[in-house]
């Protein structure tokens, strides 16, 4: 089912990317958004962002992440120090802290 969403990325509680009124596809336990040629998917507590160059996958519950550089066929397992997901009435909040990033990242997906 096609729905509209707002999507925010925070670093240390400061908005660094903001997208409003994005059309996305929602089915059962998944949401798929296409933002600036990056496919963003949340399915079964796994958050994925990918395009032709890279794929970032975060398994929120199992605290695992994988970064793939597609052009070079390189894969990196990245240590996850923290990963949580909170579901509210019309909003999903994902927070994670990974070894390769100094900032705490927060993702908000808000259904309109």
C-alpha angles and dihedrals in degrees: 000000000000114000136164124251144180115221126197134180118199130190112198089344094306118117109241099166129026129179124177135195095012118169111232139170120243123190126167103299100358141082123190122192129175110211122173092336091310117118110218118195134179113188129158092343093309116120118202133181118182147155135164092294106042148009124207116191125184121187098202099192097043094040096232130133136186130194119195126192098204099194092056096033090232122152127196127190107212122203113241114213094181137003128169138164127203123189120203131174096283103358139071119200121196121186125185141167116198131186095244095055127063093203132077106241123213124187122194121193110186122188112216 
